[in-house]
């Protein structure tokens, strides 16, 4: 799980998110209905939950499953929200497995800034595919990890496999 709390990445993300005042990129993406899902990296619009790619991924196909409702309070999640989140987590694993054949996954939730979460006002489950040896071959340059595939390419592949799998 060391990648999920990599300190060099945390400072980078904090720098980025702090400059954007209090805006919530998850709500912004979901509320943007002008056919910008690709540029917003929004993979799936559900009724109570959504799936969005992480713009600062730990690995290729790192995505996040979130409730549609803007809340950072885990205990306030309703049963129907939990159910849809669980279903989307399951589907995300299936889709990433088919598209990228990872050796494993890290799935996690950071609650509160002290836990390492960069956005603590909107709950998001991280789904991070892992490949054997992936901590070795991706170098860290200037605090930003180099990811071998562009976000748009990753989005297109995941979107295709997502729709093929109902
Ligand atoms: Zn939000």
Boltz pocket constraint, residues with backbone or C-beta under 6 A from the ligand:
constraints:
  - pocket:
      binder: B
      contacts: [[A, 24], [A, 25], [A, 26], [A, 27], [A, 28], [A, 68], [A, 69], [A, 70], [A, 71], [A, 121], [A, 122]]
      max_distance: 6.0
